Amino acid sequence: MNNTDHADIVKVTAAILVKDNKILIARRGADDQPPDKWEFPGGKIEAHETPEQCLKREMKEEFDIDVSVGEYLGSSIYHYDHISIELLAYRTCWQGGIIHLNAHDDFRWISPEHRRV
């Protein structure tokens, strides 16, 4: 696939949520695209919101937790068969709540050295 296959690149946020020196990752459900993949949680930025507002909303919707969004860490562009995205990563801090899986089928806290799930 070449870069012109997807004219519109969708901006998507990713929370790098650290707690007790571990980072939160979550597994997409079997019906998601792409299915069963581990990811940093986040989601598509709506037209009316900033990336920081998006992350707060997505973490509440997906996990029922409150977060504050800190430092912007960088971005990467990914091309899939069905979409092209620019993934914007932000350091994120847990502010409250207990994780409930509303959008994923599993989650883990991994050490930064962890290479593969």
N, C-alpha and C positions, 0 to 999 in steps of 0.2 A: 504494500500500500504506500502511495506517496502522500506527501503532506497536503496536497490539494484535494484529496478525497473527502475531507471534512472541512468545508469552508469556514464554519463557525466553530470556534473553540469555546467550550463551556467552562466557566470558572467554577472551581470546586475547592472547598476548604478541607483541611485536615488538621485535627487536633493532636498535638504531641503532648498528651496528658501524662504528667509524671507524678507518681505517688510512691513514697518510700523507695526512691531510686529505681523504680520500675515504670515502664511505659505501657499504657493501655492499647491493646489491639482488639479488633472484633472481627468475627467471621460472618461474611454475607450468607444469607439463606440460599437454599437450593433454587429458589425462583428468581433470585436477583441476577443482574448482569454485571460483571461475570459472576457466576455462582460459586459458592464455597471458598471464596478467596479471603484471606486475612488482610485487614487494612487498618489504617489509622482512621478513626471515626470522623465524620464531617458530612458535607453535602454541598449541593448546588447553591450558589448565591442567587437569591431572588433579586428582581429588578430594583426593589425599594430598599435593599439593605447593604451594609458594608460587610466585608469578610468577617469582621469580629462579631457583628450581630448575627450573621449566618451561623457561626460556630456555637454561639450561645443557644440559638434556637434549635439547631440540630442535636446538640448534646441533651437538651431538655426533651425533645421529641423521641430520640433514639434510646436514651438511657434513663430519663427522668432525673437527671442530675443538673445542678447549677455549676457553671464554670465562669472564671474570668479569663479573658484572652490577653496574652502578653505579647512578647517579642515575635515579630515576623521572622521566620527562619529561612524562607526561600521558596522557589517554585520549580516545577518540572512539567513538561508537556508530554502527554501520553496519547497515542492513537490506538483505538480499538476498532473492531469491525463496525460497531454500532454508534460510536461517538469519539470525539477528540476532546480532551480536557486539559486545562492548565490547573494543576494541583498546587494550592497555596497553603503552606504549612506554618502553623503558629504554635508557640509554646502556650500551653493552657493549664490553668490551675483549678483543681477541684474546690468548689465553694460549699457544697452541701448536697444532701440527698443520698439515696441508696440505689445502686444500679439495678434497673429492671430492663430486660432485653425486649424492646419494643420493635426493633427493626432487624436485629442480628440474631443468629442462633447460638452464639457462644462468644465469650470474651476471655482474655488472659492478660495478666500483668507480666511483662517480660523484661529481662535485664537489657540494657543498651547493647551489650556484647552479643546478645542472641542473634543468630544468623538465619534460622529457618524454623518454621512452625510445622 
